[in-house]
Amino acid sequence: MLSIAIVVFIILFPILIPATVEAVGAINDAHRRRRRRIANYVS
């Protein structure tokens, strides 16, 4: 059972890391864009 979990982990890890990085980058980009829009609206 443990060996199956390790194999699945090794297979999924390289797939999950870029997806996570991309998701975090997209979220940060959205926050930055929203903040800029608010700043433009205020000034």
Buried (B, 14 or more C-beta within 10 A) or exposed (E): EEEEEEEEEEEEEEEEEEEEEEEEEEEEEEEEEEEEEEEEEEE
